Amino acid sequence: MDKPRLLLFTDLDGTLLDHDTYDWRAAEPALERLQQAGIPVILNSSKTAPEIRAVRTSMNNGDPFIVENGAAVVLPANCFGPGDERVVNFGAPRARVLDVLNGLRESGFRFLGFADMTATELAAETGLPVASAELAKERAGTEPLLWRGSDDELTAFTEHLAAEDLRLVQGGRFFHAMGRFDKADGVRFLLGKYREQAGDRPLVTIGLGDSPNDQRMLESVNIPVIIRGAQSDQVQLTSDRHAMRSLKPGPAGWNDCVLNILLEYGY
């Protein structure tokens, strides 16, 4: 009987990318093994499409990817049959998110979003190069923000967003104001595509993340992996499946966990 086909979905910041340096090379042994085995590595991040394209180029990744916490899936040209690149959108556009946020700011809520910062200011806040910060500002469906108010005000702020059919999700570094979509929407969409391609061959999905905004993605895969990080203790899966937890943070932990899974499945 054929080995199951593995599909890997991974967060970037704090997971495959180091939280401080944004480097992925500690995960290079596992990435090389995945590439040799023909296992797709699907990047699923709060980052924008231009940011993820830059990461994909650096690691020679040609697989589909999920942007802005599930706002859209990008299907590369000829990915599931012949054709040009396609973008499949899932939620409210960023313009609507910004309209709601501007109204809440006028009501007295205190926060700083990407739209409020220049690329230079964002670079200083994140440690990104200015050119990368420019890419981070090119958003389609979400607005990351730094909260400047109290915890009680944050609760009220979240309730006001919910009344507008928007969500506030905590990431590893920022809160993200967004529509009612999440990283799992992209996972489910792509899983359907890969199932069509696989025919009768079983599929096993792996998900790796380090913060609460990865939770729904982790709950939608067969093998959830929680990478050690600043927010990882807050990730408590509601399903009865046990999550693998890395001992090391970031890409070093990612590497160890993925190599162990590949060994278990004979890759």
Residue pairs with C-beta under 8 A, 6 or more apart in sequence:
2 201
3 265
3 266
3 267
4 201
4 202
4 203
4 204
4 265
5 39
5 194
5 198
5 201
5 202
5 203
5 204
6 37
6 39
6 203
6 204
6 205
6 206
6 261
6 262
6 265
6 267
7 39
7 40
7 42
7 190
7 191
7 194
7 203
7 204
7 205
7 206
8 34
8 39
8 40
8 41
8 42
8 205
8 206
8 207
8 208
8 258
9 42
9 44
9 66
9 183
9 187
9 190
9 205
9 206
9 207
9 208
9 217
9 221
10 16
10 41
10 42
10 43
10 44
10 207
10 208
10 209
10 254
11 44
11 45
11 183
11 208
11 209
11 210
11 211
11 214
11 217
11 227
12 43
12 45
12 47
12 52
12 55
13 19
13 22
13 45
13 46
13 47
13 171
13 172
13 173
14 172
14 173
14 210
14 211
14 227
14 229
14 230
14 231
14 249
14 250
15 208
15 209
15 210
15 214
15 227
15 229
15 250
15 251
15 254
16 24
16 27
16 43
16 208
16 250
16 251
16 254
17 23
17 24
17 55
17 250
17 251
18 24
18 26
18 250
18 251
19 172
19 173
19 229
19 230
19 249
19 250
20 127
22 127
22 128
22 132
23 251
24 31
24 55
24 58
24 59
24 251
25 251
26 250
26 251
26 252
26 254
26 255
27 251
27 252
27 254
27 255
27 258
28 255
29 255
29 259
30 254
30 255
30 258
30 259
30 262
31 41
31 59
33 258
33 259
33 262
33 267
34 41
34 258
34 262
35 41
35 60
37 262
37 267
39 262
39 267
40 63
40 64
40 194
41 61
41 63
42 63
42 64
42 65
42 66
42 187
42 190
43 52
43 55
43 56
43 61
43 63
43 65
43 66
44 65
44 66
44 70
44 183
44 186
44 187
44 207
44 217
45 51
45 52
45 65
45 66
45 67
45 68
45 69
46 68
46 69
46 142
46 144
46 171
46 174
46 176
46 213
47 55
47 67
47 68
47 136
48 67
48 68
48 135
48 136
48 137
48 138
48 139
48 140
49 65
49 67
49 68
49 72
49 74
49 87
49 138
49 140
50 135
50 138
51 132
51 135
51 136
52 65
52 67
52 74
54 132
54 135
55 61
56 62
56 63
56 65
62 76
63 76
63 79
64 73
64 74
64 75
64 76
64 79
64 190
64 193
65 73
65 74
66 72
66 73
66 74
66 183
66 186
66 187
66 190
67 73
67 74
67 140
68 139
68 140
68 141
68 142
68 176
68 178
69 142
69 169
69 171
69 176
69 178
69 181
69 182
69 183
69 213
70 90
70 91
70 181
70 182
70 183
70 184
70 185
70 186
71 89
71 90
71 91
71 140
71 141
71 142
71 178
71 179
71 181
72 87
72 88
72 89
72 90
72 140
72 141
72 186
73 87
73 88
73 90
73 186
73 189
73 190
74 85
74 86
74 87
75 85
75 86
75 87
75 88
75 193
76 85
77 83
77 84
77 85
80 193
80 196
80 197
88 189
89 140
89 141
90 141
90 179
90 181
90 185
90 186
90 189
91 141
91 178
91 179
91 180
91 181
92 141
92 165
92 166
92 178
92 179
92 180
93 140
93 141
94 139
94 140
94 141
94 142
94 143
96 179
97 141
97 142
97 143
97 166
97 177
97 178
97 179
98 113
98 115
98 143
100 161
100 164
100 166
100 177
101 111
101 113
101 143
101 145
101 177
104 157
104 160
104 161
105 111
107 160
109 149
109 153
109 156
109 157
109 160
110 147
110 148
110 149
110 153
111 145
111 146
111 147
111 148
111 149
111 157
111 175
112 145
112 146
112 148
113 143
113 144
113 145
113 146
113 177
114 122
114 136
114 137
114 139
114 143
114 144
114 145
115 137
115 143
117 125
117 137
119 130
119 133
119 134
119 137
120 130
120 133
122 128
122 133
122 136
122 137
123 129
123 130
123 132
123 133
125 146
126 133
126 136
126 173
128 136
141 178
141 179
141 181
142 176
142 177
142 178
143 176
143 177
143 178
144 171
144 173
144 174
144 175
144 176
144 177
145 174
145 175
145 176
145 177
146 174
146 175
147 154
147 157
147 175
149 157
157 168
158 168
161 167
161 168
161 177
165 179
165 180
166 177
166 178
166 179
166 180
167 177
167 178
167 179
167 180
167 182
168 175
168 176
168 177
168 178
169 175
169 176
169 178
169 182
169 212
169 213
170 176
170 211
170 212
170 213
170 231
170 234
171 211
171 212
171 213
171 231
172 210
172 211
172 229
172 230
172 231
176 213
182 213
182 216
182 217
183 209
183 213
183 214
183 216
183 217
184 216
184 217
184 219
184 220
187 205
187 207
187 217
187 220
187 221
188 220
191 203
191 205
194 203
195 203
204 222
204 223
204 265
205 220
205 221
205 222
205 223
206 221
206 222
206 223
206 225
206 258
206 261
207 214
207 217
207 218
207 220
207 221
207 223
207 224
207 225
208 225
208 226
208 227
208 254
208 257
208 258
209 215
209 217
209 218
209 225
209 226
209 227
209 235
210 226
210 227
210 228
210 229
210 230
210 231
210 232
210 235
210 249
210 250
211 229
211 230
211 231
211 232
211 234
211 235
212 231
212 234
212 235
214 226
214 235
215 235
215 237
218 224
218 225
218 226
218 235
218 237
218 243
219 237
219 238
219 239
223 244
223 261
224 237
224 241
224 243
224 244
225 243
225 244
225 245
225 246
225 254
225 257
225 258
225 261
226 232
226 235
226 243
226 244
226 245
226 246
227 246
227 249
227 250
227 253
227 254
227 257
228 245
228 246
228 247
228 248
228 249
228 250
228 253
229 249
229 250
232 245
235 243
237 243
244 257
244 260
244 261
246 253
246 254
246 256
246 257
247 253
247 256
248 256
